[in-house]
């Protein structure tokens, strides 16, 4: 892709304020090095390389086994102006050159510490995540959990019974409509906002817990101190919390006990936000009607873990954000932000 | 409940046209016999009896084992002015006294014949069904199927894998978002109308097949002759057809072959609308991506039936319409129509 092509793309961009001045002269910007430790298939890598040219992608000398593990420092990192993927925290903090990190997940656990936040603030380092890429799939995933529970899907798919048999009548009577029920969302970001949209036709009573309600949530919000009274009446409690020092084991024995008996708990956030021993006890006692988890601590749970066999616990293996052409979506999301970065415009999904 | 009480209820009814004349003098109406062969628990039966008083409920001398089987003629039926449940076709046709039948299901298969329709028309017999009671649950049920398929729920619930393993990457890549996909509804009644509402936030391309489009569907409609071209591009095909002579094996080998390769088929209508041999072949060949069936022919499928074991076929045992307090919902729905009947007002869910 030539320089000319890039300029044409910028001039064509719907995001450009056509009535305003000429776009910032990004062509004057020195060539940037973009460190990418996200492993990409050749066609998607080409999309990324073409999309950033004439700037260039540089690669780690070693690659991570998983996006959720820290690969450790990499010698190539020192040359990076921008990083895309899951770059090593110490390397970020050690670099004086780095200006922007785009994390390839929605979660930013490893970066979400007071020290990192302070360092980023003092140096003007930008941190964005990829929540926009995963929000739709995560919202649909946890919404699927809610409906599957209401319609008793796991049991129904394994039941072959005659009409009007006792088992049939029981299964029909246990089945529910979501319409008119109540739900509490713990955390309010892109996933929660989308879930609220998906739930709209069900005329549910929805409220959301947020550390700092902003008033733009579109549903009633409350601060964590009010949680016990709210969860005492909700049919569904949806954990969409990120993992950080404040959220670790947020769902503990005390809060589980405050949940309305028979209510359903869902986790599409992070596994460590739940005290799993307390969750297991609540499920076994029948206080909690059921749990649906896309995240656990650790992932996967070790063979023989009791949450794997308690019948009212349903676990998917952190596939909530998954969708076809995921890597391509991540790269396109990065490229959108890269264009904004070159224009000095506000980036999407900025978290620091 | 006294006569006075009933009059007060009528005068309070929101359905009454307060600006119009006095309501029809239902108190002049002779006491009506309401034949009910729907087996009710004592509290729900009391709701029904109180609701119709001073008119009275009469019972069959023998009761049906299932709402979907025909119990045959019953001696008590000859005294009935109204019937609620699943009354015997021959008894209905033999009665000169009967004026209205409310079927306790959404399906009216046993009554939906040219002979029965002609007899009902010539005698002014009204037939209503209970589709309003089941539409919400059925719409939520098939919507659950669509989301469970998109999120690969049956596989995901049984998969315990490490991040970035090949199995994990595959499962995430196979997962989909419903957003932006296309769906064709076969049949358009209360269930389809509600499903269209539930799908609204997903910005899907929706169209509906209807024998006689009325223009009030809110989505593009087409007649059955145009089906092949429409299903050639749809990601989801949802069968909501009733069972009658026209719909039997409507989904046959030819129509299955016309469906877009990899598309998903759902049946929340009636099992007999599908040629199951052709369905099996299409699933086994991989032409159809998957099938999700709440209805089969017969129900349940006999032990060893190949649809029970083909991995991309998911079956629930006709629990689509099930919901808590179902019998109570049916009785309340009947009582609503009973009030309208006494007022000579148009009945809800009238099908003949």
Interface residues (C-beta under 8 A of the other chain):
Chain A: X65 X66 X67 X68 X69 X136 X137 X140 X141 X143 X144 X147 X148 X150 X151 X152 X153 X154 X156 X157 X159 X160 X161 X162 X163 X164 X168 X171 X172 X173 X174 X175 X176 X177 X178 X179 X197 X198 X200 X201 X202 X299 X300 X301 X308 X314 X315 X316 X317 X318 X319 X321 X322 X323 X324 X325 X326
Chain B: X65 X66 X67 X68 X69 X136 X137 X140 X141 X143 X144 X147 X148 X150 X151 X152 X153 X154 X156 X157 X159 X160 X161 X162 X163 X164 X168 X171 X172 X173 X174 X175 X176 X177 X178 X179 X197 X198 X200 X201 X202 X299 X300 X301 X308 X314 X315 X316 X317 X318 X319 X321 X322 X323 X324 X325 X326
